[in-house]
Amino acid sequence: MASSNRRTSAPDVVALFGPTASGKTAVAACLAPLLDARVISADSAALYEGLPVLTAAPRYPTELVGVVPLSESVSVGSYQRLAHRAVDDALAAGRRALVVGGTGLYLRAALSELRLAPPPLPGERERWEQTYAELGPERAHLLLEERDPAAAARVHANDRKRVVRALELSANEGSLAPARDDLWSREFRRETLLVALDVPLDELDRRIEARTAQLAAHGVGEEARRAWKGPLSATAAKVLGLEAFATLPEAEAVEATVRATKRLARYQRKWLRRLPAAVTLDGARPPEEIADEISALARSGERLPGH
């Protein structure tokens, strides 16, 4: 049964969100022993095995890290099942669950009963791609308007990707504009304290540059080239930095990965502002200080004044 983030007792789950390079891993390392918590990753890239350097995998025990072969695709739905099981197992063992991640949709899936669109049937995406190509943008959009007016109102005819996705969903009893949108709901499966780390953009950029250079120094190129040679699923191939470090000279790979990571961080900061009932903390402080503050919040069951 879902519960809101207004707590009268210590929460079962503490969730830690922040942009890449905001310091989540270091904070979680300090926080887990304070809470007697199992750490559970909510990072789409960290799920894959064989990429510990590229994904900056934690050096302490963390569930849902390195558990999926690179040859397998991962959906939000499949991750949600793994995450719910990990959270429930932690609680059954008398521990708290500390869910940590920068993939906003994965974090929401781990914390809530997020109702997800059904996966496409085999060949469904290709069929609607062909339909869009044959009809052209305007007529394809008119077809979408007939099938799902609410979705059509949200999508421009020239946005091929979203029109195709909306048509695909409409054929599978789903919608790009569902009557109930759970994504920004304040309800969670368990009593949850949700904390977001905010770091000034200039500091975040500096950390991204330093971390990417460190990846190169720690042999990420060799790791990426080895992974790139093997069978890769469509989702694994999209892991940030994998193609760049596997195919480009190191200096170019570092530059390309820094650019892509900065774009990702800006996108994640938009999620940070929209997360429901989140307590936002200054992430530019030492991780021990942040962990102490979150631990105090969890013990008191209260929100910080002014948040």
Secondary structure, 3 states (H helix, E strand, C coil): CCEECCCCCCCCEEEEECCCCCCHHHHHHHHHHHHCEEEEECCCCCCECCCCCCCCCCCCCCECCCCECCCCCCCHHHHHHHHHHHHHHHHHCCCEEEEEECCHHHHHHHHCCCCCCCCCCCCHHHHHHHHHHHHCHHHHHHHHHHHCHHHHHHCCCCCHHHHHHHHHHHCCCCCCCCCCCCCCCCEECCCEEEEEEECCHHHHHHHHHHHHHHHHHCCHHHHHHHHHHCCCCCCHHHCCCHHHHHHCCHHHHHHHHHHHHHHHHHHHHHHHHHCCCCEEEECCCCHHHHHHHHHHHHHHCCCCCCC
